Amino acid sequence: MLTDRFGRSIEYLRLSVTDRCDLRCTYCLPKGFKGFEEPQHWLTFDEIERLLAAFARLGTSRIRLTGGEPLLRRGLPELARRIGALPGIRDLSLSTNATRLDRYAPALKAAGISRINVSLDSLDRECMEKITGHDSLPKIMAGIMAGKAAGFLPIKINMVAMRGVNDDEIDDMAAFCIEQGFILRLIEAMPMGATGRDAAFLDLGPIQSRLKEKFNLRPHASELGGGPARYLTTADGSANIGFITPMSQHFCATCNRVRLAVDGTLYLCLGQEEKFEFRPLLRDGASDAELEAAIRSAIELKPQQHDFREQPGKIIRFMAQTGG
Ligand code: SAM
């Protein structure tokens, strides 16, 4: 098992398969952004498979494919199949904006991805156009429904809640998710890059209390998904709403994850600069034992917590570059 300096078991890796995205969410990638990684720097499928196999030998058991928008990476189902087949990997999931999910859902399910998280900040077409920079809602809804038909379970809907942007839609989104059998997760915007800092931050504490009352929710008895969300559940347990509150109530003490960017850089924390570059090792013929030793030293670099509140100007990379 990989354990960091603070005694946290690191058993979860988020793999960014591309830093590119077909949307330009206001709080994530800026319009006209040109700083994408060169294709020759992208880890190949063989390099990813080899590195993740080393992580798995050291106890990493859960992998999430993310980005950028992961469905933009050609051959994603093939990569998913290869990762899912690695000894020790027992959970393979995907984060997507769903714009292409109607085309790929069956292939991704067949490749071994069991559950998906979909970003959806609004059910209003104009509001989604304002947030994502595109008339994206019809394609996203088609993608979500294709995911449901393909049998992904659960489907979690991630909504970044922003004051004056979509906070008036939270109740509608909760009702939609309850009706469809999806798990809604409300997320506080983080100051990642100028876009994240400019997002209209909304403290989810008061929202949590209000939803609790309105939908007669109670704290969920157990963890759902092993992540940072704190869940409330309906009286009959049939529906859940999660709250991801990195700003108002951070969860660094239980952080169990690291993020591998498309160029092979391992980021140890979303809100800090500590990182370790694996691409040179992979391309300079490092042995499996050397890779494993490098992973152990990288985990040693994991910081105790982020400084998003204390130093909101610190992180200049955008979420899509780290792997959200
Ligand atoms: N394209 C995929 C998607 O849409 O889920 C995966 C990558 S996206 C960067 C992952 C998640 O990060 C999305 O739910 C997005 O809303 C969230 N995100 C991006 N920038 C953020 C920020 N500054 N604060 C909080 N969440 C952010």
Boltz pocket constraint, residues with backbone or C-beta under 6 A from the ligand:
constraints:
  - pocket:
      binder: B
      contacts: [[A, 21], [A, 27], [A, 28], [A, 66], [A, 67], [A, 68], [A, 69], [A, 70], [A, 95], [A, 96], [A, 97], [A, 98], [A, 117], [A, 118], [A, 119], [A, 158], [A, 160], [A, 187], [A, 188], [A, 189], [A, 190], [A, 191], [A, 192], [A, 195], [A, 196], [A, 197], [A, 199], [A, 319], [A, 320], [A, 323], [A, 324]]
      max_distance: 6.0
